[in-house]
Amino acid sequence: MKNQEKKSLFSIEILGIILGFLWIAPFYLMIVNAFKTKRDIFSGVLGFPAEWEFDNFVQAFIDLAFLKSLFNSVLITGLSVGIIVIFSSMAGYALARNKSKLSGVMFFVFVAAMLIPFQSVMIPLISIFGQADMLNAAGLIFMYLGFGCSLSIFLYHGAMTGVSKSLDEAAIIDGASRFQLFWKIIFPLLKPISVTVAILNVIWIWNDYLLPSLVLSEANATIPLKMFYFFGQYTKQWHLALAGLTIAIIPVIIGYFFAQKQIINGVSEGAVK
Amino acid sequence: MQNRSPAFWLFLTPVILALGIVVVIPFLYGLVYSFTDWNGLAATEFIGFEHYINLFQEKEFMNSIWFTLKFAVASVLLLNFFGLALALIVTRNIKTNNLLRTVFFMPNLIGGLILGFIWQFIFVSVFGDIGELLGVESMQGWLSTTETGFWGLVILTSWQMAGYIMIIYIAYLENIPKELIEAAKIDGASSFQRFKNITFPLVAPAFTISMFLTLSTSFKIYDQNLSLTNGGPYNSTQMVAMEIVRTAFSDNQMSYAQAKAVIFFLIVAVVALTQVYYNKKREVEM
């Protein structure tokens, strides 16, 4: 019996490992071919390169203006997620602490807004921001607050049930203002959910393509946007395209390496709720 | 915090402004525009349901809806199959389970645009080479026909998102009390019986969540569509989201595209509300 179980566990492990290899195969193929010359790719894509070609990466790095696109991506994602965390936590707190009908209706509107797909507001949105001369990075960050706040408020609102109201009362008696009370006492207690909110928003904002493509000029392009231009320039030149793709993925892999546990927990929490 | 308290409103002002200006107002404007001949700039005239009548007769738009529906059904099935299978593997007591979780989840963190480009290489060059090696004719010329474009998109999406669905199933699988499984083992239940009678019923809620999640995500896919097939050949693999973007920004038919966007919203909303309905019903039963 025991032996048989070990055997079945072993075969499950083998199956898992085979699937694991299958799952990383696209990345393997991307990387090995990024090191090949054009002719080398033509003669076969499965094996290692005959000669490891680093020049592909140098050229892709330059053509992607990688440091600049990386800077734009970090700036836009960082600022957007920062203000989403600040303003959504404040709103989630205010809505959870006010039991009136009006507060309930507002919460409902915030949650219901999640139903609206991007394409359904895209055209008027771009037109309105265009007329206000706000099709730029600042406008984009404000848009991310609008699109990101619904789910974030929902998560903060849920987390507030675990924060006792007596904390509020004690602090108010001690003469603290609402702002002091929130930032000094409540917000630190919400840290686990803040991590979740930040991770979920970083993932989609970092990778977002369509909205920045409608808002930003090529000079301010983020990584996905620049990747799109770059790829169009190098169709049929896979050695350069793949080197560019490899470079574009590196920041994500580094982030995943350091925050793997928080990322998986955050995503799990965000999805199950 | 009372309704009259200034602090209440101060805390809410930034998000009310953002949601209002970015989502609510454009959404309402959009509804109005869809009944006019607005083209983004000029003065507009009210034209009633003309756009709505036209769009149901437009072959390209209806094709994109059918294509998206077929794509959504195929991806939902494959995603849930792989998601559950991967979860069942990595929740067993095997040495590599953490490493495998990391690997399966990784594609989720990378944008659909980039993954689509990578898979374009896989389908075109790698499939071609493997096909040649094995002498399999059907592995040649991927993405150049509607059929291979369709399966290309399904494979890409399943590969990308299965790890995400796996995470949802894991959350439920790990909540199953170990004693329950042990007791069933002692009573002589086979592993299939244990799965059918214990694991499956307890994981059923995860199935509802994942099904609707995958359904609504598959409906809204744009990036992968753009980078993998770019809608080709001849716009036959163009999904609804891409069709709307093109009508608006390539053909410059703003109000007509907006009417399509309203229909798109209705479809997505029906899917989501059905989910809410089922979740509520399930909670009552439990």
Interface residues (C-beta under 8 A of the other chain):
Chain A: S8 L9 I12 E13 L15 G16 I17 L19 G20 W23 I24 P26 F27 L29 M30 N33 I41 G44 V45 L46 I83 F87 S88 M90 A91 Y93 A94 L95 R97 N98 S100 L102 S103 M106 V109 F110 A113 L115 I116 P117 F118 Q119 S120 V121 M122 I123 P124 L125 S127 I128 F142 M143 L145 G146 F147 C149 S150 I153 S177 R178 F179 F182 I203 W206 N207 D208 Y209 L210 L214 P224 M227 F228 F231 W238 A241 L242 L245 A248 I249 V252 I253 G255 Y256 Q260 I263 I264 V267 S268 A271 V272
Chain B: M1 Q2 N3 S5 A7 F8 F11 L12 P14 V15 I16 A18 L19 I21 V22 V23 V24 I25 P26 F27 Y29 G30 Y33 G40 L86 I89 V90 R92 N93 I94 K95 T96 N97 L99 L100 R101 T102 V103 F104 F105 M106 P107 N108 L109 I110 G111 G112 L113 I114 L115 F117 I118 W119 F121 I122 S125 V126 D129 I130 L133 W159 G163 Y164 I167 I168 I170 A171 S191 I209 L213 F219 K220 Y222 D223 L226 S227 V240 A241 I244 V245 A248 F249 M254 A257 Q258 A261 V262 F264 F265 V268 A269 A272 L273
